[in-house]
Structure formats: C-alpha cells, structure tokens
C-alpha cells in the first residue's frame, strides 16, 4: 500500500494515484493558484519506497486533472480536465496522451456536462467514459448548474471512443458524443451513480438509484441492447447503502473509477494521504 508520495515542493497537492502495468505508478498533483496540474510516474522498491519519480513529458496542464486511466500496455494515459473555479459551468473534456512522446489529443462537448468512469479497453485504443447533462437551476439557462450527489445529472450515457480514428484533420479530437453509445439512461426517474465499460469495449455494468427511499438497482448493458437489471436492493428509511460492483475481470483496470463525475472528489481509493 502506498499512502505517501512526495513530488517536488512546487507541484501542489497529490490528487490521484493509480497503479499501471509493469510496476509503474502514476500520480496527479494540482494546485488552484495558478490553476495547473502535473503528472508523474514512479516505481516502488521492495520495501515500498518510491523510486525514480519523474514528471511526464509535456509539462503543466493548465486545469484540474481527474479520472486518470492507463492503457493496458502502459503506453498511453487518459484523463479528464476541469477549471479550478468551482462556480464555473462544467464542461466535459477528455485528453489522451502518449506517455513517452507526449503526443496528445483532446475531445470535448458543448453545454453544461460532466464526464467520468474513464477506462481503457483491452485493445489499447478504445476509451470508455460516461457523459451526463447537468441541470441548471433558476429561470435562466445561465444559472449556476447543480449536481449535488448526482441529483442534477441527467441523460447519462456510456460511450466507447476509438482514439486512433476519431480526430479532426488538425489532430485534435472531435466531439465526445461521437463515440459509440453502449448505454443510455432510460427515460423516467432514477439517478445513475456508476456506469463502466468492460474490457471488451462492448459491454459494461452500472448502478442506479430510484424511488424514495431509493432502491439500488444493479444492471449490465451491451451495445445495441436494452440494459438488463441483475439485482434490486430495496431501500430502507434512514439507512444508507454502500455498493461495490465487479464483473470478475482478469486484470486490474488501471483507472481511477469514482462515479459519473470524475471531478466530484468521490474517488477516495485513488487518493493519497498527503504530499509535499
């Protein structure tokens, strides 16, 4: 277990730490003034000491970085970006970056949206992610959006993006909604809290809350087919439920999976105790 990583003093606070293949670890450090994030790679000695920590090529990312995911071969990373201003309109952005060369591509969406559950498929080129629309409050669409505990997030969908094909002629990524749709939230009440693409790039699993007190609905999905409910856990008044889901994957996902909003701070398992 790693509970402490010490990047250089100017790097800011360590936000996410994710294990990659071949014994590599990747850490994101961020600070708000100025708004910037840095990515580092390091290894561990037999006694758990950090060795060889070094920044990735490409320098500073001028935004918050979250939802870090490493490809199965370790050659590329994917992550989401967000402004440091908590009051800013959320806008989904995804960057895919080559670890050695720093070749990178960025995809985005228009309108108030969130992105999360970023994960690679086994082919090392397909990235899965969720996108959700954020509901603004007040009479004007310019009102500050609300996404408390996922209650303001609607129209959640899981997409699978071929990062080697879907790019504009200038090398930049196209719209995030251009990825294949694997799952789309059904019409009606209910809040999707988890929706993750499986390693095959065609199927996945998720969790939805519905009703009051909310029932917990576990479901699976396959591209081109309706979602399939695998289990419903009845809600109980004044009784919270913590649910962990898994589909028996053969290898680690090398990803910081923390819900449909990667910037919400829910990815506790990817955090570090402190950093200097």
N, C-alpha and C positions, 0 to 999 in steps of 0.2 A: 504494500500500500504506500502511495506517495501522498504526503499531506503538506509538503512544503517545497516550493520551488523559488529560487532566488535569481530572477533576471536582474540586469543592471539597474541601478537606482532610478534612472530616468524613464524606465519602461512603463511605470504605472502599476496598477493592481492586476494580479493574475485573475482572470475571469473564468476561463475554461481550461481543463487539462484532459486530453484524450489520448489513449494508447493507440498506436498504429501497429502495422505488421513489422516483423523482424526486430522487435525490441525497441523501436523508436517511440518517443512520446512527443506530442505537440501541445504547446501552451499558448493561449491568447492573453496578452496583457493590454489594458486600456486605461486611459485617463480622459477626463472631460475637458480640462483646460491645459493646453489646447485639445480639441476633440481628435483623438488618434488612437490607433491600436497597432500592436506589433505582434508578429507570430514568431515563435521559437521552436526549435527541435532539439531534443536531447536524448541521452540514453541513461541507463541505470547500471551501476556496478553491482556485484554480487551481494554487497552489504546494504543495498538500497540507496547509495549515494548518487546524486545527479552527476553525470559526466558529459562533457562535450556540448554544453548548451551554447547554441549559436542562433542568430536571427536568420530567418529565411531571406532569400534574395528578394529584392523589391522594396525594402524599406517600410515606411509607415503607411498604414491605411487610414485616410482622414475620416473615420467614422467609428462607431462601435461595431465590433465583430462578435457574432454568436453563431450557435448551431454548427460548430466545426465538425467536418466529416472527412475521413481519409479514405482514399480508394484502396481496394484490397491489395493491389500491388505496391502501394505506398508511394506511387509516382505523383499523384495529384491530391489536392485538398479542395474542399468546397466549404463555403461559409456564407452566412447572411450578413448584411450591413444595415445599420440604422443610425439616424442622427443622435447626437448626445443630448439634445434638447428633448426632455420627456414630454413637453407640450406640443411638439411638432406633429404634423399629420403623419401617421405611419405609412410607409411605402415599402412594398416587398422588393428586395434586391438580393440576387444570388451571384456570387463570384466563384469561378472555378480556376484554379491556379496550379501551374506546374511547379513542383517543389524545387527542382534544380534550376530550371531556366527562367522561372518567374513569368513565363507566357501565361496570360490570363484573359478570361472572357467574363463579361458581366451581363446578366439578364435582369429585367425589371418589369414592373407593372405600373399602370396609372391608377389614380384614385386611392382612397384610404384602404390599404390592405396589409395583411400580416403574412409571414412565411415561417414555417417551422418543419420539424421532423425531417431534416436533410440527411440523406443516406445514399450510399452508392450500391449499385447492383454488382453482381459478380463479373460482369463484362468489363469493368473498369472504365466505362464511358457513359453509362446511364446513371443519372442522378434523380432520385425521387424526393419529393417535397410536398408539403401541404400549403395551400393558399386559402385565406379566408378574407371576406369583406368585413370591414369594421364599420359598425353602425354609428353615424354621428347623432348627437342629441341636440335638441333645440330646434327652432323653426328654420334655421339656415343650414345648408349643407356645409357651410364653412365653420360650423360649430365644432368644438373640440370632440374628436371621436372618443367613444367609451369602449373599453374592452376588459372591464373588471371580471376576473375569474372566467373569462371566455364568454360572458353573457352578452357582450356586444359584438360577437363574431358570428357571422352568418355565411352561408353558401360555401362551406368548407369543401375543398376538393383536393385529391391527391393526383399529382402529375408525375410523369416519367419523362425526363428530358435527355435526348441523345446529345451530349455536349460536343461531340465531334462533328455533328451535322448542322445543328440549328444555330447559325450565326449569320449576321449581316455581312455584306461584302467588305466592310471595313474591319472585320474581325471581332466586332462587338456582338454580344448575344442579342437575340430578338426578345419578344415578349414572353414572360414566364408562362403565360397561359397557353403558349404554343406547344407545350409538352403534351404527350399522350395522357388522356384522362383515365385513370384507373378506378377512381371512386369519386362520386359526387354526393354530398349530403342530401338525403331525401327531403322533400317538402314537408312542412309541418313543424311542430315544436320539437325541441331537443337541441342539446349542445354537444358537439363533437370535441372531446378533450384530447384524443390521441388518434392518429391515423398514419400508419407507417408502411411504406412499400417494402415488400420482401426481397431477398437477394435475387430472385428470378426476374425482377423488373416487370412483372405482370400481375402479381397478387399482393395481398397485404392484410393487415389487421387493424382494428381500432377499438375505441371505447366511446360511448355516447351516454350522456345523462339526459333523462327525460322524466317529466312529471314532478309532483311535489307531495311528499318528499321524493327526491329524484331516484328513480330506478337506474341502476348501472347496467348498460347493455354492451356486451362484448360481441363484436362482429368481425367477419372476414369479408374480403372482396376480391374480385377477379375482373380484369379488364373486359369491358363489354357486357358484364352481367350485373344484376342487382346485388346489393350487399346481402349477406347471409348472417342472421343472428345466431350466434353459437351458444350464448347464455345470457339470461337476465337475472340480475341480483336485485330483489325488491328493496326499495328504500325504506328507512325507518326514521321516524321523527327524532330530531336532536341526536342523530347518530351518523357521523361521517364515515366514509368508506375509502380505504386506500387499496387500489387495484394495480397489480403488476401483471403485464401480459407478455407472453413469449410464444413463438411458434416452432420451437425446437430447432433453431438454426445451428448449422455445423461449425460456424466460426463466429468470432466477435464481429460486431457491425462497425467498429472503429468510428463511432459517431456519438455526438452529444445530443441525445434524444430527450427533449424536455417539454413536449407538447406542441400544439399547433402554432404557438407564438414563440419563436426562438429567443426573442428579446425580453421575455417576461420574467426571467430570472428563476424559473422553476427547475432548471437543470442542475439540481443540487449535486447529483452524482458526478458531475463534470467539474465541480468547483475545487478550489484548493483552500487550505486553511488560511494561509497568508503568504505574501511575497514582498520582497524588498527590491 
